[in-house]
Amino acid sequence: MAETILATVQTPSGISLVDRDVQSLIQLQTAPYLLLSLYVATQPQEEVKTFRSRGHSLLHEANIVLEEQWPRLPHEVREAAREDIRRCREFLDAFIPRGGCMGLAIFSCAGRNWWRHYPLPRPVSSRFEWNYDPLILPAVRLVDDYPRTGIVLISGTEGRIFGSRLGEIEELHAVRDEWPRRLRGGGWCGLMERRVERFVGEYVRRHLKHVAANMREIFRQWPVSQILVGGDSKLFEDFRHCLPNELRALWVRDLDLPADTSFEQLRDTVLAVEADLRQAYERKLLETLYEEWQADGYAVVGVEGTLRSLYFGEVETLVLDADVQRKGYRCGYCGGLWTALGRCVFCGETMNEDVLDLEDELVEETLVHAGRVEVVSKQEHFARDGGVGAFLRFRLEPSASELSQNA
C-alpha cells in the first residue's frame, strides 16, 4: 500500500475574514483621526447597481452624521474624514460581489493612511460608524457563528478531508489506497475465503490508520473545534479507535453521506448540521449561565451587572444577544461604561463621552483583557434580561446571598 506524502495544508481560499483579522482590528486606535466602519449587505443574484446604491445610501448617512460633529472637529480631522467617504465611494463603484460574497466590510482612516476591506461569505446587516476604533461586533458575530469544522468522508479505499469556515467548504486533502489487483478465492472448506477476509480486514485497518495520520497532521496545521464524519458507517467504530484522543474528542456528529457525495450535497448537509449544533450549544450556554447566576456563582446576567464586572476585570466570557444594540456612555476620567448620563458609578466623575454602540465597546473591552465573546441568537428570556451576561473569573463584590446574610 503506497503512502501518500502530505503537502502543505491548503487553507480554504475563499475565507477572507478570520480570527487574526478581528484581533488586529481590536488593537487599532486612530485618535485624533476618525475611522469609518462600513458594512454593506448583498443578496444572491442581486444586481450590482442595487448593492452599490445601498452602499452609497450608507455613505450619505455617514456624511450627515459627520456634518453634525463638524464644529467639534479640527480641520485636519474633518478633511481626513471627507477623504474616507471619497475612498469608500470609489471602492464601492469598482467592487463587484462575486462567487459566494454576501456582504462587504470596509474600514478606512485616511488620517492614518490605513485601509482594510473584507468580502464576507455570510450575511451581515448594513450599518456604519464613525469612531476612533473599528466597529468589530458584526465581525465577531460572523466569526463566532461559524467555527472551524473538519469533515472526513471515509470508505474502504478513500478518505476525503475538508475544512469548513464561515459557511465555505473546501477539500484540503484526499487519501487513496489501492486494493491488490487480484484476490484469489476458493480453497478447501472455505479456508482461502477466510484468509482473504482477514487480509481485507487488515488492509482496511491500515487504510483507516493512514487517513487518521493525515487528519492529525492537517488539523494540527489548520485547527478545528469540531469534526463531522461521513461515508461508510460500518467503518466508523474502527476509525474512531484509529484517531488520537484529541481528535476523537472533537467528533461530534455522524453524516449520512457516502464518501463520493457531491460537493453541493456535502455543503448543504454540513451547513444544516453546523446550524443545529450551534443552536444546541447556545441553549446549553444560556442554561449554564442562568444556573450559575441564580446560584450566586461566577456569572452575571443583565446590563448594569455586566458593566460592573467588566470594569473590575471579572469577565472571562461575555455573552451577547446578536440583535441587541443600545447607546451608552463612557467616563472620560476612569473609562467606565454605563447606560445613562450623570455621575460615574465607579469614580464619581461626570459621564461625558457618548458611546453609539455599547455592545461593541463591551466586546472590545472583553477581548482586550484576554476574555472570550459568545454571540447567541435571540432568546426571549435572555432578551428580557437585557441580552447581556458574562461568566466571571472571580468576584470582587459579594454575591446576593452574602448580602442577604449580612442584612
Helices and strands as residue ranges (DSSP letters): H 19-26, E 35-41, H 48-69, G 70-72, H 75-94, E 103-109, G 110-112, E 114-120, E 127-131, H 137-145, E 149-154, E 158-165, E 168-176, G 188-190, H 191-221, E 226-231, G 233-235, H 236-242, H 245-248, E 251-255, H 263-294, E 299-301, H 303-311, E 315-321, E 328-331, E 337-338, E 351-355, H 358-368, E 372-376, H 380-384, E 388-392, H 400-406
